[in-house]
């Protein structure tokens, strides 16, 4: 009985370990793909038109700055509506993607 229980626990441990290793591999691969896609978009936009790239980066910065201001300012009564909700959601999604890349693309062998 004890041997069976020990064997089951070792089997569960091995399954958990392999599952975590596979999940780490998949997340690292996704981070490398996302980083590569961002670099490709930057390269293609710059090769198309450097002026539009700089203007687009400026507009994106304004969009994210407004979203950050909406997220971190003191809460007002009610919900955010319209542009405020869109910019707050955009900033939050960008922050989550940046944290994802910080944690998983740092180990990326493609750099």
Buried (B, 14 or more C-beta within 10 A) or exposed (E): EEEEEEEEEEEEEEEEEEEEEEEEEEBBEBBBEBBEEEEEEEEEBEEEEEEEBEEEEEEEEEBBEBBBEBBEEEEEEEEBEEEBEBBBBBBBEBBEEEEBBEEBBEEBEEE
